[in-house]
Amino acid sequence: MFEIKNLQHQYQQLKVLDITDWQAQQGEQWLVLGGSGSGKTTLLHILAGLRTPTQGLVKVANVNLNTLNGARLDRFRGQNIGLVFQKPHLAQTLTVMQNLLLAQYMAGLRQNHSHCEAVLKSLSVLDKKNTFPAQLSQGQAQRVSVARAVLNQPKLLLADEPTASLDDKNAAQVLDLLMEQAQNYQATLLIATHDQRVKEKIALSFELNNAL
């Protein structure tokens, strides 16, 4: 599903990533492990096409991300990659439904209210569709973030410390939702974390040891 070869990334003279070879198949669920400064977030941003590596090959769904830029990259990301961050990144001036419709629009897809409602219902937040993000609880906001991430049936679902700021109950719910939704769409799931609660749930892991 994705392939990484001879990947390196550095900020000025500081190397933060050095991965010789890593491949994940469609539908697999992986953890990215490593301490603070090991490059977990940077790696997810590179896989999402949000950051260009210093060198190396990164392919997602058999597409070399280095061959895409601008609108083509944005559309590819919208159609193939779902993103969940530690803190929900939702447009505060839009309702929950409008946030989801925007995700479809940005991916160049037809805006489909019924599909948005079905996804929200599957995550138990359909009753919040006309609510603004600031009016959501932390757990509800993270559920909406998951809904937006899986809305376009991505091939790759990336989550960056999605449980770090949640209590045990909400952390377990969000993790279960990520795993269930990834399975529903046969998406490859990649979670960057140092949360022991997550480590106990997913068997496959890739550890970064670059912290300096």
RAKADA-V905799 format. One record per residue. N is the residue number from 0. RES is the residue in one small letter. PSI is psi in whole degrees, 0 to 359 (NA if undefined). Layout:
N:RES:PSI / N:RES:PSI
This chain:
0:m:316 / 1:f:156 / 2:e:132 / 3:i:131 / 4:k:130 / 5:n:45 / 6:l:128 / 7:q:145 / 8:h:140 / 9:q:152 / 10:y:114 / 11:q:245 / 12:q:4 / 13:l:114 / 14:k:126 / 15:v:347 / 16:l:139 / 17:d:96 / 18:i:118 / 19:t:312 / 20:d:131 / 21:w:130 / 22:q:143 / 23:a:141 / 24:q:161 / 25:q:131 / 26:g:353 / 27:e:155 / 28:q:123 / 29:w:152 / 30:l:142 / 31:v:117 / 32:l:156 / 33:g:152 / 34:g:181 / 35:s:132 / 36:g:3 / 37:s:351 / 38:g:15 / 39:k:309 / 40:t:319 / 41:t:317 / 42:l:316 / 43:l:322 / 44:h:324 / 45:i:316 / 46:l:331 / 47:a:356 / 48:g:17 / 49:l:343 / 50:r:141 / 51:t:126 / 52:p:158 / 53:t:319 / 54:q:163 / 55:g:168 / 56:l:131 / 57:v:115 / 58:k:135 / 59:v:127 / 60:a:42 / 61:n:16 / 62:v:127 / 63:n:114 / 64:l:336 / 65:n:345 / 66:t:357 / 67:l:148 / 68:n:166 / 69:g:228 / 70:a:326 / 71:r:319 / 72:l:318 / 73:d:318 / 74:r:319 / 75:f:315 / 76:r:314 / 77:g:328 / 78:q:341 / 79:n:344 / 80:i:129 / 81:g:141 / 82:l:131 / 83:v:124 / 84:f:168 / 85:q:316 / 86:k:128 / 87:p:129 / 88:h:84 / 89:l:146 / 90:a:114 / 91:q:336 / 92:t:0 / 93:l:150 / 94:t:172 / 95:v:312 / 96:m:317 / 97:q:326 / 98:n:319 / 99:l:319 / 100:l:324 / 101:l:321 / 102:a:322 / 103:q:317 / 104:y:315 / 105:m:334 / 106:a:0 / 107:g:24 / 108:l:159 / 109:r:135 / 110:q:122 / 111:n:99 / 112:h:319 / 113:s:318 / 114:h:319 / 115:c:316 / 116:e:322 / 117:a:319 / 118:v:316 / 119:l:320 / 120:k:320 / 121:s:338 / 122:l:11 / 123:s:35 / 124:v:23 / 125:l:326 / 126:d:352 / 127:k:12 / 128:k:331 / 129:n:16 / 130:t:146 / 131:f:149 / 132:p:321 / 133:a:342 / 134:q:1 / 135:l:151 / 136:s:168 / 137:q:315 / 138:g:319 / 139:q:318 / 140:a:321 / 141:q:326 / 142:r:319 / 143:v:322 / 144:s:319 / 145:v:318 / 146:a:314 / 147:r:323 / 148:a:325 / 149:v:357 / 150:l:317 / 151:n:20 / 152:q:62 / 153:p:156 / 154:k:336 / 155:l:126 / 156:l:117 / 157:l:131 / 158:a:123 / 159:d:105 / 160:e:53 / 161:p:345 / 162:t:358 / 163:a:325 / 164:s:13 / 165:l:150 / 166:d:174 / 167:d:317 / 168:k:309 / 169:n:326 / 170:a:315 / 171:a:319 / 172:q:314 / 173:v:319 / 174:l:315 / 175:d:319 / 176:l:317 / 177:l:314 / 178:m:318 / 179:e:314 / 180:q:320 / 181:a:318 / 182:q:320 / 183:n:321 / 184:y:7 / 185:q:38 / 186:a:148 / 187:t:126 / 188:l:131 / 189:l:117 / 190:i:120 / 191:a:126 / 192:t:159 / 193:h:13 / 194:d:117 / 195:q:331 / 196:r:329 / 197:v:320 / 198:k:331 / 199:e:347 / 200:k:335 / 201:i:129 / 202:a:318 / 203:l:137 / 204:s:153 / 205:f:122 / 206:e:133 / 207:l:131 / 208:n:37 / 209:n:3 / 210:a:133 / 211:l:NA
